[in-house]
Amino acid sequence: MRTVYPIPFFVVDRPMSLELLKFCEINKLPFRIGLMGHANTSKNFQREFKNYKEKNIIKMVDSGVFSKDGCKHDYFSLFETYEKMDVEFGVIIDVLKNKDKTIKSANEAMRIYKDGDYRFKLVGVAQGNDVKEYLECYKELKKLGYEYIAIGGLLKKIENSSRYVRVRDENFLKNIVAKIRAKYPNDWLFLLGCFHPKRIELFRSYKIFGADYKGWILNYKPPTPEEKSTKSKEELRERRFIQVKKYLYTNVFSNYLEIKRKLLIIPCSKTKKNIKGELPAIDLYDGPFFKLLRKYANIPFLDVYIISAKYGLIEAFEPIKKYDLRMNSRRASELRASITKHLETIIKTNNYSDILINLGNDYLVVLDGWLEELVSNNRRINVICLKGKIGERLGQMKKWLDSLKSLEVSTSVDKKRV
């Protein structure tokens, strides 16, 4: 049997979330991506959801029962909404932790579904308070004729919020999936609300079709007060989109692709924007390296770290304040231990294939000794240390960044894994 990886379904409920996924170029990914909507969304969103058509996109919609206002539909209007949204999978109305009420609802849903001429596949939901009840509910759904079943109720509610975004018990989740798979080894199985990069291998081992993911859209750093006052709404939105895209490619999509990450290490610059508050380092520094780098900030497989005379090693989007401190041999010696330790952690926790080091002589002192050890101990990483004057290194860095920009995701997929 070929290896099957769980499909990540991204929860979307407004036009902006669809625009963000378009910005992330999910249509270019050589594996399937899921969109999870709900029936309580606006008519405008439902039209956009319907018209969002790509060869690798799968659409599923639930009843909205766990949204802020709960499900607003009976089954006739719910199924009509599913049809209007042109979904491949439509989920029944389930009742949290209540096996009996969920089965009753599932019975009604199947009766109406069989009497109609619907294009979507009806998805039942297993609910319960313990493993025994989940198995009983699952068994009843099978008796009712459900070929597609999702496991619900595995999330816990965050206090003072209508959101269910955290798995309540990892062991509980594993136990339920293991028990169901032991008895129904080849069934189509979906896990509602449970997708997370850390669970991909677990889901793969149990042949999970897919799971949805609500928190994906929140993985960005909010703008600083200074950014809000100096950048337009369009610029702030683009920065947010860039950060979410980097998160998705680093933490989710990289699990499905062969392509490895790239690391760029550059120095801070004497030239800085004249501001009083904080800005992300990539915006605050305004030397030639940073003016160039800002044009390539959207490369999803690139991590950029800056060696700062004041802050040490910082990530490109980390907010910092303007300062006046130059790197010299004494300051480099003070920073060496902390910076090299930080770099070791970064390299150990990321699958880098290439590292480009673009540092002048004063900054190279920080890596003295450590750089030679990096090259000798990491034969699988292509380490390039640029030489020459600033203009020469700027040209070399641009050439390297251009080569990353031209990488096609489609040539980097491991066909055997997906």
Residue pairs with C-beta under 8 A, 6 or more apart in sequence:
2 416
3 204
3 416
3 417
4 204
4 207
5 31
5 200
5 204
5 255
5 256
5 417
5 418
6 195
6 200
6 203
6 204
6 208
6 209
6 210
6 211
7 31
7 32
7 33
7 34
7 58
7 209
7 210
8 33
8 34
8 195
8 210
8 211
8 213
8 252
9 33
9 34
9 35
9 36
9 58
9 60
9 195
9 210
9 211
9 212
9 213
10 17
10 21
10 33
10 34
10 35
10 36
10 212
10 213
10 216
10 217
11 17
11 36
11 37
11 212
11 213
11 214
11 216
11 217
12 18
12 21
12 35
12 36
12 37
12 49
13 37
13 38
13 41
13 45
13 67
14 41
14 42
14 45
15 44
15 45
15 48
17 217
18 35
18 45
18 48
18 49
18 52
20 217
20 241
20 244
21 33
21 35
23 241
23 245
24 241
24 244
24 245
24 248
24 249
24 300
25 409
26 33
26 54
26 56
26 57
27 54
27 55
27 56
27 57
28 408
28 409
28 410
29 56
29 253
29 256
29 409
30 56
30 257
30 409
30 410
30 413
30 418
31 56
31 256
31 413
31 418
32 56
32 57
32 58
33 56
33 57
33 58
34 57
34 58
34 59
34 60
34 210
34 212
35 49
35 52
35 57
35 58
35 59
35 60
36 60
36 61
36 62
36 212
37 45
37 46
37 49
37 59
37 60
37 61
37 62
37 85
37 87
38 61
38 62
38 63
38 64
38 67
39 61
39 62
39 63
39 64
39 71
39 72
39 73
39 78
39 81
39 82
39 85
40 64
40 67
40 69
40 71
40 72
41 49
41 64
46 81
46 84
46 85
49 59
49 61
49 85
49 86
50 84
50 85
50 86
52 59
58 88
58 89
58 210
59 85
59 86
59 87
59 88
59 89
60 87
60 88
60 89
60 90
60 91
60 123
60 190
60 212
61 81
61 82
61 85
61 87
61 89
61 90
61 91
62 90
62 91
62 192
63 71
63 73
63 78
63 91
63 92
63 93
63 94
64 70
64 71
64 72
64 73
65 71
65 93
65 94
65 95
66 96
66 162
66 164
67 162
68 162
71 78
71 93
73 81
73 93
75 93
75 108
75 109
75 112
75 113
76 112
78 90
78 93
79 90
79 112
79 113
79 116
79 118
79 120
82 90
82 118
82 120
83 118
83 119
83 120
86 119
87 120
88 120
88 121
89 120
89 121
89 123
89 148
89 190
90 118
90 120
90 121
90 122
90 123
91 123
91 125
91 150
91 192
92 102
92 105
92 106
92 109
92 122
92 123
92 124
92 125
93 105
93 109
94 102
94 105
94 106
94 125
94 127
94 152
94 153
95 101
95 102
95 105
95 127
96 127
96 152
96 153
97 127
97 128
97 129
97 153
98 127
99 127
99 128
99 129
99 133
99 134
99 136
99 137
102 125
102 126
102 127
102 137
103 137
103 140
103 141
103 144
106 124
106 125
106 140
106 141
106 144
106 146
107 144
109 122
109 124
110 122
110 124
110 144
110 145
110 146
113 122
114 145
121 147
121 148
122 146
122 148
123 146
123 148
123 149
123 150
123 190
124 141
124 144
124 146
124 148
124 149
124 150
125 141
125 149
125 150
125 151
125 152
125 192
126 134
126 137
126 138
126 141
126 149
126 150
126 151
126 152
126 180
127 133
127 134
127 137
127 152
127 153
128 134
128 135
128 136
128 137
128 153
131 172
131 175
131 176
131 179
134 151
134 176
134 179
134 180
135 179
135 180
135 183
138 149
138 180
138 184
141 149
142 149
142 184
147 188
148 188
148 190
149 187
149 188
149 189
149 190
150 189
150 190
150 191
150 192
151 176
151 177
151 180
151 189
151 190
151 191
151 192
151 194
152 192
152 193
153 192
154 167
154 168
154 172
154 173
154 176
154 191
154 192
154 193
154 194
155 164
155 165
155 166
155 167
155 168
155 192
155 193
155 194
156 164
156 166
156 167
156 168
157 163
157 164
158 164
158 165
158 166
163 214
164 193
165 193
165 214
165 215
167 173
167 193
167 194
167 196
173 191
173 194
174 202
177 189
177 191
177 202
177 206
177 208
178 206
180 187
180 189
181 189
181 206
181 207
185 207
186 207
188 209
189 206
189 207
189 208
189 209
190 208
190 209
190 210
190 211
191 203
191 208
191 210
191 211
192 211
192 212
193 211
193 212
193 213
193 214
194 211
194 212
195 203
195 210
195 211
195 212
195 213
196 213
197 251
197 252
197 255
199 211
200 255
203 211
213 252
216 244
216 247
216 248
216 252
217 244
219 243
219 244
219 247
219 248
219 251
220 239
220 240
220 243
220 244
220 247
221 243
221 280
221 317
221 319
223 231
223 236
223 239
223 240
224 277
224 278
224 279
224 280
224 319
225 277
225 278
226 275
226 276
226 277
226 278
226 279
227 236
227 239
227 279
227 280
227 283
228 236
229 277
230 275
230 279
231 239
239 280
242 297
242 298
243 317
245 298
245 300
246 300
248 300
249 300
249 301
250 261
250 300
250 301
250 303
253 300
254 261
254 301
254 351
256 413
256 417
256 418
257 409
257 412
257 413
257 414
258 412
258 413
258 414
259 301
259 407
259 409
259 412
260 301
260 351
260 352
260 353
260 354
261 301
261 302
261 303
261 350
261 351
261 352
261 353
262 299
262 301
262 302
262 303
262 352
262 353
262 354
262 355
262 356
262 404
263 302
263 303
263 304
263 305
263 346
263 347
263 350
263 352
263 354
263 355
263 356
264 293
264 302
264 303
264 304
264 305
264 355
264 356
264 358
264 397
265 305
265 306
265 307
265 343
265 355
265 356
265 357
265 358
265 359
266 289
266 293
266 304
266 305
266 306
266 307
266 358
266 359
266 397
267 289
267 306
267 307
267 327
267 358
267 359
267 360
267 362
267 363
268 281
268 285
268 306
268 307
268 308
268 309
268 310
268 327
269 285
269 286
269 287
269 288
269 289
269 290
270 287
270 326
271 285
271 286
271 287
272 284
272 285
272 286
272 322
272 323
273 279
273 283
273 284
273 286
273 322
274 322
275 284
275 322
276 322
277 321
278 284
278 319
278 320
278 321
279 319
279 320
280 316
280 317
280 318
280 319
280 320
281 306
281 308
281 314
281 315
281 316
281 317
281 318
281 319
281 320
282 290
282 293
282 294
282 297
282 304
282 316
282 317
283 294
284 320
284 321
284 322
285 306
288 390
288 394
289 358
289 394
289 397
292 394
292 397
292 398
292 401
293 304
293 316
293 401
296 302
296 401
296 404
296 405
297 316
299 401
299 404
299 405
301 404
301 407
302 401
302 404
303 315
303 346
303 350
303 352
304 315
304 316
305 313
305 314
305 315
305 316
305 343
305 346
306 313
306 314
306 315
306 316
307 313
307 327
307 335
307 339
307 359
307 363
307 366
308 314
308 320
309 325
309 326
309 327
309 331
309 335
310 320
310 323
310 325
311 318
311 320
312 335
312 338
312 339
312 342
313 338
313 339
313 342
313 343
314 320
325 331
327 362
327 363
327 366
328 362
329 362
329 365
332 362
332 363
332 365
332 366
333 365
335 366
336 365
336 366
336 367
336 368
336 370
339 366
339 367
340 366
340 367
340 370
343 367
343 370
347 355
347 374
347 378
347 381
352 381
353 380
353 381
353 382
354 381
354 382
354 383
354 384
355 374
355 381
355 382
355 383
355 384
356 384
356 386
356 397
356 400
357 364
357 367
357 371
357 383
357 384
357 385
357 386
358 386
358 393
358 396
358 397
359 366
359 367
359 385
359 386
360 390
364 371
364 385
371 383
371 385
374 381
374 383
375 383
384 400
386 392
386 393
386 396
386 397
387 393
388 396
